[in-house]
Amino acid sequence: MQKLVRVRILGRDYPLRIPEAQEEEIRAVADGVDARLRGFKRAYPGQSDIVAAVMTALDLADELHTARKVPQRLKEAFDVELKRMDYDLERALQTAEMVG
């Protein structure tokens, strides 16, 4: 079921129609975006809201891009470890065959 919620970012209300089950998550995300924008505005008080929004969006996009790389790096490390274990197991089996 859809629900209309209002979130506040940089003092402005934004109505969002979202699945009711996601309300808490969406509010937390909006609060995080607001906090990031406010942090930028504190660091660069002369910048407009649009500049703050663009720079914050770029920063968040960079974080997302970096986070998306993590699963690939983990998969690659897992594959290397799996190959090493396969090699060790093969050697152990060969040694067992020679002894037995």
N, C-alpha and C positions, 0 to 999 in steps of 0.2 A: 504494500500500500504506500502511495506517495504522500509526502507531508511537506508543507511549506514551512521553512524555517528562515529566520533572519540571522545573519552573522554580521558582526561589526568589524570592519578593517579600516584602520586609520580614521576612525571617527565616522565612517559612513556605513549605513546599513545596506546589506545586499540580500535580497530574497532569493532563496534557493529551493527548488522543488527536488526532493531527494527521497530515496526509499526510507521509510520510517526506521528500519533497523540500522541505518547508517548515521542517524542523527548525531549520536555521541562522537563517532569518528570524524564526521564532517566538522562539527564544532571544534574539536581538538585541532584539526588541520587548519581551520580558519584562525584559531587563536595563535597557532604557530606562525602562520603567514603574517598576521598582524604584529606579532612580536619581532619578527625579522625586519619588517618594514619600519617599525618604530626604532629598532636598533640602527638601521641605516640612516634614518632621519636624525637620530642623536649624533651619529658620527659625522654626518654631512648636513648640517642644519640648513644650509643655503640651497639645497637641491629641492626640486619640485617633487610632488607626489608621483608624477609619471616617471621621472628619472629613478626615484626610489623603487617604484614597481618594476621597472625594466631591469635594474641592477640586481634586485632581489630575485626576480625570475631567472636571470642568468646564473646566479649563485645556486639557486635550488636545482636548476637544470643540470648544472655541473655536478652537484651532489648525486642526483639521480643517475647520471651517466656513469659516474664512478661506482655507485652501488650496483649497477647492472653488470659491471665487469666482475664483481666478486664471485658470483656463481660459476662463471667460466673459468676463473683462476682456480677455484676449488675443484672443479671437474678435471682440469688439467693436472693438478697435484694428485688427485685421486687416481687418475689414469697412470701416472708415473709410479705411484706406490703399488698399484695393482700389478703392473708389469714386473716390478721388483719382487713382489711376493710370488708371482707366478714363476719367475726364474728361480727363486730360492726353493720353491716347492718342487719344481722339476729336478733341480740338483739333488735335493734330499731323496726323492724317489729313485733317481739313478744310483745314488750311493746305497740305498737300501737294497736295491736289486743286486748290486755287486757284492754286498755283504751276505745277503740271504741266498 
